[in-house]
Amino acid sequence: MTDYYDEAESREMDRASDAYDRRKDDESEAYFALNSTKTVAVATDYYWQPMDTCPRGVKVQFLGKGGVANYGIWNGKDDFYTHWAPLPKKP
């Protein structure tokens, strides 16, 4: 397996991840951590919600049965989606 980051870059990414892992007082900040391979920023303050709680007729983020996320408007009938999440708030 190829290591795409040198040691200095890896230490810098660890510091960045640690900084975002710590909760800040400013609630307008998004909270996330980098995954173990440092390739994905993952939210630490909200989670996918069950489809029976999804609002109809508004834009949301969906998680499909295959694990792929996309945006759309749920009609209340489509059974392809397993979960939903609200969109991030604009700054």
C-alpha positions, 0 to 999 in steps of 0.5 A: 500500500502506498503511503501518500503522506510523509511523516511531517504531513502526517503529524500536521494532519494529526494536529488538525484532527485533534484540534477539531476533535476538541469542542469549541465554545463557538456553536457556529463552528462545525465539529468534525474529526478526520477518519483513521486514514485522514481522508474523510472529515466526519461530523462528531455532533450529529448523526444520520436519522431514521427515514420515518423522521424525514420531513417531506417536500424539503431538501435533505441529504439521503443515505442510500442502501448502498451507502452512498449519500446524495441530496434530494426531496423525499416524497415519503414513498421511496424505500431506497433510502435508509437514513437522512440528515439535515443540510449544514447551516450556512455561515 
